[in-house]
Amino acid sequence: MGNVQILTEADLRQLVPLDRDAVACIEDAFAALAGGKVVMPPILRLDMPEANGEVDVKTAYVPGLDSFAIKISPGFFDNPKIGLPSTNGLMVVLSARTGLVEALLLDNGYLTDVRTAAAGAVAAKHLARADAHTVALIGAGVQARMQLEALTLVRPLTSVRIWARDKSKAEALANAVAQDFGLAALVADTAEEAVRGADIVVTTTPATTPLISADWIGPGTHVTTMGSDAEHKNEIDPALVTRAGLYVADSLHQTRRLGELHHAIAKGLVEVDRPFPELGAVIAGSAAGRTSDEQISFADLTGTGVQDTAIAVLARTRAAKAGAGHSVFA
């Protein structure tokens, strides 16, 4: 049938760093989604509650790209107790013309981490105040660090406050980001202490009950949540959907079903069919973004297949130019 390119996590870390090109790649993917021609089916999710595990399968066809990706993304959240990462996975890249397999990206979830962090940066670029410089991070895992790194690419950050259930992890992250990014880093004793007065708030946890009260979010703050990628997950008080002057979904179809918006609908705070803008529409200029420095903005990011196809195609294109990885005949 042809050669299949195989790329390992080590290959992909070299090929696709979290940089401005990665952010631009995801920004373009959201804009394409707003164009109405992307084909993106609902997420397929397999839950395994006995193992505190789940597997998501995401994909999208983007007109104009020669390939598309199907991503398999497991999350087993008790794994750290036995010394294993909580997330891993791979992407399969196929031809958009013939359907033949072109590449296997054995990234162990790295590309998902990159595209998720890049999406946070895109949201902040288009929704946060231009002078936003103080960040509150809720969570202290890999994605928390990557979100902060991505934000440094789009906003003039000077300080970060970190809160996590495991204070030792928050302390380790604070030390690392202070050294790597030159930021003033504070470990907060409570989530409220981290959040109050921050210009940007980012949540990166698998929480199933809210960690943040809507009342803690002050005027002018931008909030990005990304942990609610399943119906049972909930990081923030649903009242923020109505308190915020600007709520933006990555995919409104998804956030109505499994995002933070889902919880606001379930509580009767908003109607199920209430229209809200999507991030791609704000990027494309067909929906309004922030309208004042006092407005609270809220980006509800559940992760989309169009992001996965975009980052996978970027990886494969760079690999072909660099001669990276190795091929097998299938």
C-alpha positions, -999 to 999 in steps of 0.1 A, spaced: 0 0 0 29 24 6 53 37 32 41 47 66 62 72 85 67 65 121 76 93 145 84 88 182 78 113 210 115 122 209 112 130 172 81 151 177 95 171 206 123 181 183 100 189 154 71 206 172 82 228 201 57 250 218 65 282 199 47 310 180 44 287 149 25 262 170 2 289 183 -3 302 148 -11 267 136 -39 263 162 -51 298 156 -55 290 119 -73 258 128 -99 276 148 -104 301 120 -110 273 96 -136 258 119 -154 291 118 -156 289 80 -182 262 82 -165 237 59 -146 216 85 -161 182 91 -157 174 128 -177 146 143 -186 144 180 -159 130 204 -160 93 210 -153 86 246 -149 53 265 -151 55 303 -135 29 326 -145 41 361 -130 11 379 -95 23 367 -104 61 369 -97 61 332 -111 73 299 -102 73 263 -111 100 239 -110 97 201 -111 130 181 -107 138 144 -116 164 118 -113 169 81 -100 204 71 -105 213 35 -73 225 20 -51 200 40 -39 169 22 -41 148 54 -63 144 84 -56 129 118 -74 105 142 -62 109 177 -65 83 205 -61 99 239 -62 78 271 -63 95 305 -59 72 335 -58 96 365 -45 71 391 -14 64 371 8 88 390 3 67 421 22 39 404 48 61 387 32 64 353 19 95 335 -18 101 336 -21 107 298 -5 92 267 -18 83 232 -10 85 196 -22 100 163 -28 83 130 -24 105 99 -43 95 68 -45 109 33 -75 131 28 -76 120 -9 -72 82 -6 -77 74 31 -44 55 32 -24 56 64 5 80 60 20 82 94 19 71 130 27 97 155 37 79 187 37 111 208 24 97 242 2 127 243 29 153 237 11 168 206 -21 171 225 -3 190 253 12 214 227 -21 220 209 -39 224 242 -14 250 254 -14 267 221 -52 270 223 -49 287 257 -25 312 241 -49 318 212 -78 324 236 -57 349 257 -44 366 225 -79 374 214 -98 377 247 -74 389 275 -66 426 280 -35 436 261 -17 446 293 -25 414 312 6 404 331 -4 384 362 -16 348 358 -33 325 383 -26 288 375 -50 262 391 -31 229 388 6 222 387 9 194 362 25 193 327 -3 213 311 -1 240 337 35 247 329 28 245 292 -1 269 295 21 294 312 49 290 286 24 296 258 10 327 275 45 342 276 43 342 238 12 364 236 11 386 267 38 405 287 37 383 318 55 394 350 41 371 377 23 339 383 4 325 413 0 288 415 -24 267 435 -27 229 434 -40 203 458 -5 190 461 14 219 475 48 203 468 40 201 431 30 238 431 63 247 448 83 227 422 64 244 394 69 278 409 107 272 412 109 260 376 89 288 360 108 314 380 140 301 367 129 293 331 107 323 324 120 350 348 86 354 364 78 362 400 62 330 412 41 326 443 26 294 457 -9 303 470 -23 287 501 -58 286 485 -73 288 451 -90 320 461 -57 336 470 -43 327 436 -73 339 416 -83 372 432 -67 401 413 -52 380 386 -54 393 350 -56 358 335 -69 327 353 -61 292 338 -75 259 351 -58 227 341 -73 200 363 -96 169 361 -118 183 389 -153 171 392 -165 198 415 -158 236 411 -125 248 424 -132 285 417 -161 307 427 -175 331 402 -174 358 428 -136 356 429 -133 368 393 -128 405 392 -135 431 364 -112 428 334 -101 392 341 -98 366 314 -105 330 324 -96 299 304 -108 265 315 -97 233 298 -103 205 322 -140 199 315 -136 176 285 -162 151 299 -197 155 313 -187 148 349 -158 173 350 -163 208 364 -136 232 373 -154 265 379 -186 278 393 -212 276 365 -224 311 375 -193 325 357 -211 318 324 -236 345 332 -213 367 353 -188 370 324 -196 397 299 -181 375 272 -184 337 271 -166 320 242 -166 283 233 -140 264 213 -170 244 199 -204 254 211 -218 219 203 -192 204 226 -194 229 255 -232 225 256 -226 187 260 -195 184 282 -179 218 289 -183 243 317 -214 256 298 -229 221 302 -231 227 339 -246 261 336 -273 247 314 -279 218 338 -284 243 367 -309 263 346 -286 294 345 -288 296 307 -310 281 280 -297 251 262 -300 269 228 -287 303 239 -262 315 213 -226 321 222 -197 330 200 -170 304 192 -133 312 194 -128 307 157 -155 333 149 -137 358 171 -104 351 153 -121 354 119 -138 387 129 -173 374 125 -180 376 162 -170 403 187 -142 397 212 -135 418 243 -153 451 242 -138 469 272 -110 466 298 -136 460 325 -152 430 308 -148 395 322 -140 371 294 -144 333 297 -129 308 272 -144 273 276 -119 249 259 -129 213 256 -104 203 229 -114 198 193 -105 174 165 -95 203 142 -67 211 166 -54 175 164 -55 174 126 -37 208 124 -9 199 148 -5 164 133 -2 178 97 24 204 110 44 176 126 43 154 95 52 182 72 82 192 93 93 156 96 92 151 58 114 182 53 138 171 81 139 134 70 130 125 106 116 92 119 117 61 99 93 44 74 79 9 71 61 -6 41 25 -14 49 
